[in-house]
Amino acid sequence: MTDTSANLKSVLISKLSIKPPVTQDPRAFGTSTKGIILVCIGLCAGTAGFASIPYITADLNAPSIATTLTAALFILMMGIAPVFWAAMSDNWQVRRIMLFVSMIIFAVSSLGCALIDNIWGLVVLRCIQAVGSSCGQSVGAGVISDCYPIEQRGAAFGKFFLGLFLGPLVGPIVGGFLIMSALSWRATFWFCVAFAGVVAIGLFLFFPETFRDEYKWNDDKTVTAQPDELNQTAAKDLSKEETTVDQNKIVIEEDPSKRRQHPLAAFILLKHPFIMIASLVSGIAFGCMFAVETIIPDLYEEYYGFNSWQTGLSYLGAGIGNLLGSILGGALSDRLLLRSRRLRGGQAVCEDRLTANVWPACLFIPFGLLLFGWSIEGGLTFWAPIVAFGIQSFGMNQIMTATSAYIVDATPGSGASATASANLVLATIGAGWTCVFLTGLSVVLFILLIILKIYGQRLRSWSGFTD
């Protein structure tokens, strides 16, 4: 009984502690624990997609500029706030409390949005809501870096992004039905309150602290340099390589108590060309998806006469594309990375993360965009743009998984801040030409990805990051 009470007391203290001790290497967590962790960070990252607010102008007698600001400032804060979440997480060496607090902020601000009757107050609350919902992606990437060695991160990111894109793609479906209730658009915010509350409870009860102290546990090189991945020649030289790594650690690493990142670390990291290029690639891929998602309601209402729930259901095409992209990307990314290393004799190069499955995905994005825009302009059946958005989302998932894992792999110890930097990236000109413009951006994406693949290692060396 005494032992049981002591254990319960220890668990309670750990749950209530802002910075509970990490007594076990997070990479040694069991499969079920890691599964719970991925679900939690995926749900945190996906909250923003459930917070769309159509049809508020008439209800609040709001000017159109105010209605526009509720969306524009929300998106702006979604790009800026992760920088500070990531800096706090890396500086204070915590993950769990950051995610928990962000869900409380999201829940409270959503409650205010559900009750408010003033459009300008709603604008302010939407900014606060964006701060709460923006934590999941940057800090979630740090969690994945904590819990998974390099050769397993591709699959982990694939599952994480499935949750991240759940919000933007399932949110409109849920919102389309909620808006038909007596509460109208306010029902969306009441749903956000309940959703954030459930996620916060899950974080409190089931989510362990995962911040991985690289000075206490083995670093990535020790974890990933397994003998069965090396050929016979490399195996003979393993001890020499480990000695070199240890010497490098003595020179480069410093006392963890003195290591503090600048509050704007994510902005500062963009000075490194390889991070800038990878951030632009992922930003363009995600931005194209978000742009299409934004213009869909008006286009489907104008060309096909869809109401809110029909428009919501149309997002299932993109959901299927993301699901297939997550399954395929997760299955191939890590396998192809390890294959590249075996062919190189066991030598690890971060650019191996840009594996063969990424390159066809670069073609899916422009193809999906052009098919989406011109099938609508040409008056084709609504199934054409639905399928097109699914194709684009499939390609986007492959790109985002690869580049996000690459950024974390290439910046050990700064995964959250580096990922936040990737979050820093339309006027309506007609569906067809809008998608032509987005296709042009996707071509830029493809060119940048080639540059990163060929010159990434040199750019990392120039910036002082080495394998």
KAZIBEL-V154097 format. One record per residue. N is the residue number from 1. RES is the residue in one small letter. PHI is phi in radians with two decimals (999 if undefined). D_CENTER is the distance of its C-alpha to the mean C-alpha in whole Angstrom. Layout:
n:res:phi:d_center
N:RES:PHI:D_CENTER
N:RES:PHI:D_CENTER
//
This chain:
n:res:phi:d_center
1:m:999:44
2:t:-1.11:44
3:d:-1.09:41
4:t:-1.10:39
5:s:-1.10:40
6:a:-1.13:38
7:n:-1.15:35
8:l:-1.11:35
9:k:-1.13:35
10:s:-1.12:33
11:v:-1.13:30
12:l:-1.11:31
13:i:-1.07:31
14:s:-1.12:27
15:k:-1.20:26
16:l:-1.54:27
17:s:-1.34:27
18:i:-1.22:24
19:k:-2.28:24
20:p:-1.17:25
21:p:-1.18:26
22:v:-1.70:24
23:t:-1.56:27
24:q:-2.33:26
25:d:-0.99:23
26:p:-0.98:20
27:r:-1.33:20
28:a:-1.71:23
29:f:-1.02:22
30:g:-1.23:23
31:t:-1.06:21
32:s:-1.17:21
33:t:-1.10:20
34:k:-1.15:17
35:g:-1.11:16
36:i:-1.10:17
37:i:-1.07:14
38:l:-1.12:12
39:v:-1.08:13
40:c:-1.12:13
41:i:-1.24:9
42:g:-1.14:8
43:l:-1.18:11
44:c:-1.05:10
45:a:-1.22:7
46:g:-1.57:9
47:t:-1.09:12
48:a:-1.05:12
49:g:-1.19:12
50:f:-1.57:16
51:a:-1.84:17
52:s:-1.28:18
53:i:-2.36:22
54:p:-1.39:25
55:y:1.08:28
56:i:-1.73:29
57:t:-1.02:31
58:a:-1.19:34
59:d:-1.14:34
60:l:-1.76:33
61:n:0.88:36
62:a:-1.60:33
63:p:-1.19:33
64:s:-1.08:31
65:i:-1.12:30
66:a:-1.19:29
67:t:-1.08:27
68:t:-1.11:25
69:l:-1.14:24
70:t:-1.04:22
71:a:-1.53:20
72:a:-1.13:20
73:l:-1.24:20
74:f:-1.04:17
75:i:-1.14:15
76:l:-1.06:16
77:m:-1.17:15
78:m:-1.10:12
79:g:-1.49:12
80:i:-1.54:14
81:a:-1.02:14
82:p:-1.00:11
83:v:-1.02:13
84:f:-1.40:16
85:w:-1.02:14
86:a:-1.14:13
87:a:-1.08:16
88:m:-1.12:18
89:s:-1.10:16
90:d:-1.26:17
91:n:-1.21:20
92:w:-1.51:21
93:q:1.01:20
94:v:-2.41:18
95:r:-2.15:15
96:r:-1.01:17
97:i:-1.17:18
98:m:-1.08:16
99:l:-1.14:14
100:f:-1.13:17
101:v:-1.09:18
102:s:-1.09:15
103:m:-1.24:16
104:i:-1.16:20
105:i:-1.06:19
106:f:-1.12:17
107:a:-1.15:20
108:v:-1.15:23
109:s:-1.17:22
110:s:-1.15:22
111:l:-1.08:25
112:g:-1.08:26
113:c:-1.10:25
114:a:-1.23:27
115:l:-1.80:30
116:i:-1.28:30
117:d:-2.11:33
118:n:-2.08:32
119:i:-1.14:30
120:w:-1.28:30
121:g:-1.13:29
122:l:-1.11:26
123:v:-1.04:25
124:v:-1.11:25
125:l:-1.12:23
126:r:-1.15:20
127:c:-1.12:19
128:i:-1.14:19
129:q:-1.05:17
130:a:-1.13:15
131:v:-1.04:15
132:g:-1.15:15
133:s:-1.47:12
134:s:-1.56:10
135:c:-1.26:10
136:g:-1.01:7
137:q:-1.23:4
138:s:-1.27:7
139:v:-1.21:9
140:g:-1.06:7
141:a:-1.13:7
142:g:-1.11:10
143:v:-1.08:11
144:i:-1.10:11
145:s:-1.08:13
146:d:-1.15:15
147:c:-1.64:16
148:y:-2.22:16
149:p:-1.19:18
150:i:-0.96:17
151:e:-1.29:19
152:q:-2.04:17
153:r:-1.30:13
154:g:-1.04:13
155:a:-1.12:14
156:a:-1.13:11
157:f:-1.15:8
158:g:-1.04:10
159:k:-1.21:10
160:f:-1.08:7
161:f:-1.23:6
162:l:-1.07:9
163:g:-1.25:9
164:l:-1.04:6
165:f:-1.47:8
166:l:-1.05:11
167:g:-1.09:12
168:p:-1.05:12
169:l:-1.79:14
170:v:-1.58:16
171:g:-0.93:16
172:p:-1.08:19
173:i:-1.16:21
174:v:-1.10:21
175:g:-1.09:22
176:g:-1.08:24
177:f:-1.47:26
178:l:-1.11:26
179:i:-1.17:28
180:m:-1.40:31
181:s:-1.37:32
182:a:-1.13:34
183:l:-1.39:31
184:s:0.98:30
185:w:-1.13:27
186:r:-1.14:27
187:a:-1.06:26
188:t:-1.05:23
189:f:-1.28:22
190:w:-1.10:25
191:f:-1.09:22
192:c:-1.09:19
193:v:-1.05:22
194:a:-1.14:22
195:f:-1.09:19
196:a:-1.11:18
197:g:-1.09:21
198:v:-1.11:20
199:v:-1.12:17
200:a:-1.08:19
201:i:-1.11:21
202:g:-1.08:19
203:l:-1.11:18
204:f:-1.12:21
205:l:-1.47:23
206:f:-2.09:21
207:f:-1.63:18
208:p:-1.49:20
209:e:-1.16:19
210:t:-2.08:17
211:f:-0.98:18
212:r:-1.76:19
213:d:-1.37:22
214:e:-1.15:23
215:y:-1.51:27
216:k:-1.67:27
217:w:-1.88:26
218:n:-1.09:26
219:d:-1.47:23
220:d:-1.01:21
221:k:-1.15:25
222:t:-1.18:27
223:v:-1.20:24
224:t:-1.54:24
225:a:-1.47:27
226:q:-1.44:29
227:p:-0.97:32
228:d:-1.27:32
229:e:-1.67:29
230:l:-1.85:32
231:n:-1.42:35
232:q:-1.10:38
233:t:-1.14:39
234:a:-1.16:36
235:a:-1.09:36
236:k:-1.16:40
237:d:-1.68:38
238:l:-1.05:35
239:s:-1.10:37
240:k:-1.13:38
241:e:-1.12:34
242:e:-1.13:33
243:t:-1.10:36
244:t:-1.11:34
245:v:-1.06:31
246:d:-1.09:33
247:q:-1.10:34
248:n:-1.09:31
249:k:-1.10:30
250:i:-1.09:33
251:v:-1.37:33
252:i:-1.55:29
253:e:-1.32:28
254:e:-2.33:29
255:d:-1.01:30
256:p:-1.06:27
257:s:-1.21:29
258:k:-1.69:29
259:r:-1.43:26
260:r:-2.29:24
261:q:-1.59:21
262:h:-1.11:22
263:p:-0.98:20
264:l:-1.83:19
265:a:-1.01:18
266:a:-1.13:15
267:f:-1.16:17
268:i:-1.11:20
269:l:-1.10:18
270:l:-1.19:17
271:k:-1.23:21
272:h:-1.43:21
273:p:-0.98:21
274:f:-1.18:19
275:i:-1.27:16
276:m:-1.05:16
277:i:-1.14:17
278:a:-1.08:14
279:s:-1.17:12
280:l:-1.11:14
281:v:-1.07:14
282:s:-1.17:10
283:g:-1.13:11
284:i:-1.15:14
285:a:-1.05:12
286:f:-1.24:10
287:g:-1.08:13
288:c:-1.11:15
289:m:-1.13:14
290:f:-1.17:13
291:a:-1.12:17
292:v:-1.14:18
293:e:-1.03:17
294:t:-1.23:19
295:i:-1.54:22
296:i:-1.03:22
297:p:-0.96:24
298:d:-1.17:27
299:l:-1.16:27
300:y:-1.20:28
301:e:-1.22:30
302:e:-1.25:32
303:y:-1.62:32
304:y:-2.12:32
305:g:1.20:33
306:f:-1.24:30
307:n:-1.62:30
308:s:-1.11:27
309:w:-1.29:27
310:q:-1.17:28
311:t:-1.08:25
312:g:-1.03:22
313:l:-1.13:24
314:s:-1.14:23
315:y:-1.28:19
316:l:-1.06:20
317:g:-1.05:20
318:a:-1.17:17
319:g:-1.09:16
320:i:-1.13:18
321:g:-1.06:17
322:n:-1.19:13
323:l:-1.09:15
324:l:-1.13:17
325:g:-1.11:15
326:s:-1.16:13
327:i:-1.14:16
328:l:-1.20:18
329:g:-1.09:15
330:g:-1.11:15
331:a:-1.26:18
332:l:-1.62:19
333:s:-0.99:17
334:d:-1.22:18
335:r:-1.10:21
336:l:-1.22:22
337:l:-1.09:21
338:l:-1.15:23
339:r:-1.10:26
340:s:-1.07:25
341:r:-1.25:26
342:r:-1.13:29
343:l:-1.16:31
344:r:-1.62:30
345:g:1.43:32
346:g:1.67:29
347:q:-1.23:28
348:a:-1.63:25
349:v:-2.28:23
350:c:-1.03:19
351:e:-1.17:20
352:d:-1.08:20
353:r:-1.12:17
354:l:-1.47:17
355:t:-1.47:19
356:a:-1.05:21
357:n:-1.24:19
358:v:-1.30:17
359:w:-1.20:20
360:p:-1.07:21
361:a:-1.09:18
362:c:-1.12:19
363:l:-1.51:22
364:f:-1.12:20
365:i:-1.13:18
366:p:-1.14:22
367:f:-1.10:24
368:g:-1.10:22
369:l:-1.10:22
370:l:-1.15:25
371:l:-1.10:26
372:f:-1.08:24
373:g:-1.14:26
374:w:-1.45:30
375:s:-1.23:30
376:i:-1.24:30
377:e:-1.06:32
378:g:-1.47:34
379:g:1.32:35
380:l:-1.29:34
381:t:-0.98:33
382:f:-1.11:30
383:w:-1.13:28
384:a:-1.10:28
385:p:-1.18:25
386:i:-1.11:24
387:v:-1.15:24
388:a:-1.07:23
389:f:-1.14:19
390:g:-1.13:19
391:i:-1.12:20
392:q:-1.08:17
393:s:-1.14:14
394:f:-1.04:15
395:g:-1.13:15
396:m:-1.06:12
397:n:-1.07:10
398:q:-1.08:13
399:i:-1.15:12
400:m:-1.11:8
401:t:-1.07:9
402:a:-1.18:11
403:t:-1.25:11
404:s:-1.15:8
405:a:-1.13:10
406:y:-1.09:13
407:i:-1.06:12
408:v:-1.19:12
409:d:-1.06:15
410:a:-1.44:17
411:t:-2.24:16
412:p:-1.03:17
413:g:1.56:18
414:s:-2.29:15
415:g:-1.04:12
416:a:-1.19:10
417:s:-1.16:12
418:a:-1.14:12
419:t:-1.21:8
420:a:-1.06:9
421:s:-1.12:12
422:a:-1.30:9
423:n:-1.50:9
424:l:-1.48:12
425:v:-2.51:14
426:l:999:22
427:a:-0.96:25
428:t:-1.36:27
429:i:-2.13:29
430:g:1.77:29
431:a:-1.02:27
432:g:-1.11:28
433:w:-1.29:28
434:t:-1.03:25
435:c:-1.27:24
436:v:-1.12:26
437:f:-1.05:24
438:l:-1.14:21
439:t:-1.12:22
440:g:-1.04:24
441:l:-1.10:20
442:s:-1.19:19
443:v:-1.17:22
444:v:-1.04:21
445:l:-0.95:18
446:f:-1.10:20
447:i:-1.13:22
448:l:-1.10:20
449:l:-1.16:19
450:i:-1.11:22
451:i:-1.04:23
452:l:-1.14:20
453:k:-1.14:21
454:i:-1.40:25
455:y:-1.91:25
456:g:-1.00:22
457:q:-1.13:24
458:r:-1.16:26
459:l:-1.14:24
460:r:-1.16:23
461:s:-1.11:26
462:w:-1.09:27
463:s:-1.48:24
464:g:1.63:26
465:f:-1.76:23
466:t:-2.20:25
467:d:-1.28:24
//
